[in-house]
Amino acid sequence: MIPYLDLKAQYRSIKAEIDAAVLRVLDSTQYILGEEVAAFEREFAVHCHAKEAIGANSGTSALHLALLACGIGPGDEVITVPFTFVATVSAIVYTGATPVFVDIEPDYYTMDVSRIEAAITPRTKAIMPVHLYGQPADMDPLLEIARRRGLTVIEDAAQAHGAEYHGRRCGSIAEIAGFSFYPGKNLGAYGEGGAVTTTRADYAAMCRTLRNWGEEKRYEHRYKGFNYRMDGIQGAILGVKLRHLEQWTEQRRQVAEWYAAALDQDSVRIPKARPGCRHVYHVYAVRTDDRDKLRDVLGKQGIQTGIHYPIPVHLQAAHADLGYHAGDFPVAEQVAREVLSLPMFPEMTREQVREVAAAVSEARV
Ligand SMILES: *Cc1c(COP(=O)(O)O)cnc(C)c1O
């Protein structure tokens, strides 16, 4: 059996440190925010080359806070991609703004920057690219368009901890970004978690206020805020795990190299890393015409796989009110039909990679 990911192996490797950190929080009674969260925020900001990080209770909350800090609200339009986890789009909808989709690039599955200009209207306020699977979107031309057209850029970095675009870290390429610490993410809490990172003190202050009921002083609510605070236990756990993230990221990149060498590239298309970028392989997705058959054959051999994502957001029932139809984003729709995520986790061995590759070759799809 080869699992899709192995959280147990990771916990075992750091159990003593994690258990001590959790007990420390229990003993301190700082169950919400507190010193452990503040310490993690400082360390995560450094990791992202950002000025500040603001812990939140999920990645979705972090994206929502980031959008609100940028002043996005009803009547505004935010340009994003349909090929992402639904939370990207939900966060925009929560602000009252309207998501406007552009298609993705066929090679890298991130926003096709050449399509942005045509999607801009007088209502457009922001662009929210997604660093999908751990690969940075094509940020330089995107930022250039944003600068020229007076738009804000918010990075959805939920899958891109430690990823780099020409030496700049995801989370500080634009002025503000949202990360997720969902347990399966490259940096995962043992529960829900997320963070905003920003290079601007005013955005940071607004996020801190909004995540805590819009409170500027105790029981003085300047804004209609939210309960989006991070738990003390999650902050302590993330502080421990952050110290291992670089090593885990390098291990993921090694696993990707092993896959590239071992997989039969006549059967499947392997992921392409954008030149000049550090891909952190949150997801290792291959492409094939008969994805469902490949998934079936691998499953029968005990190899777990995933599909990220089978239905693009513009075709999800929940977002039918946006008025999109099948055929509107042909690249996203084709990629959604063809991608299959193979097992990918830092502890994966070369032998396990060989086993997956052999099963892919035998499937002959
Ligand atoms: C995981 C994820 C989110 C949401 O994060 P949660 O912590 O689950 O709320 C948002 N965007 C993308 C691209 C994600 O992968």
Ligand as a Chemical Component Dictionary entry (heavy atoms), coordinates in Angstrom:
data_LIG
# 
_chem_comp.id                   LIG 
_chem_comp.type                 NON-POLYMER 
_chem_comp.pdbx_formal_charge   0 
_chem_comp.three_letter_code    LIG 
# 
loop_
_chem_comp_atom.comp_id 
_chem_comp_atom.atom_id 
_chem_comp_atom.alt_atom_id 
_chem_comp_atom.type_symbol 
_chem_comp_atom.charge 
_chem_comp_atom.model_Cartn_x 
_chem_comp_atom.model_Cartn_y 
_chem_comp_atom.model_Cartn_z 
_chem_comp_atom.pdbx_ordinal 
LIG C1 C1 C 0 -6.344 24.813 0.935  1  
LIG C2 C2 C 0 -6.611 25.960 0.024  2  
LIG C3 C3 C 0 -7.368 27.084 0.436  3  
LIG C4 C4 C 0 -8.135 27.143 1.714  4  
LIG O1 O1 O 0 -7.447 26.858 2.854  5  
LIG P1 P1 P 0 -8.225 26.267 4.148  6  
LIG O2 O2 O 0 -7.162 26.305 5.198  7  
LIG O3 O3 O 0 -8.669 24.890 3.805  8  
LIG O4 O4 O 0 -9.363 27.159 4.449  9  
LIG C5 C5 C 0 -7.458 28.152 -0.439 10 
LIG N1 N1 N 0 -6.891 28.122 -1.645 11 
LIG C6 C6 C 0 -6.205 27.065 -2.093 12 
LIG C7 C7 C 0 -5.569 27.100 -3.454 13 
LIG C8 C8 C 0 -6.056 25.936 -1.276 14 
LIG O5 O5 O 0 -5.378 24.875 -1.732 15 
# 
loop_
_chem_comp_bond.comp_id 
_chem_comp_bond.atom_id_1 
_chem_comp_bond.atom_id_2 
_chem_comp_bond.value_order 
_chem_comp_bond.pdbx_ordinal 
LIG C1 C2 SING 1  
LIG C2 C3 SING 2  
LIG C2 C8 DOUB 3  
LIG C3 C4 SING 4  
LIG C3 C5 DOUB 5  
LIG C4 O1 SING 6  
LIG O1 P1 SING 7  
LIG P1 O2 DOUB 8  
LIG P1 O3 SING 9  
LIG P1 O4 SING 10 
LIG C5 N1 SING 11 
LIG N1 C6 DOUB 12 
LIG C6 C7 SING 13 
LIG C6 C8 SING 14 
LIG C8 O5 SING 15 
# 
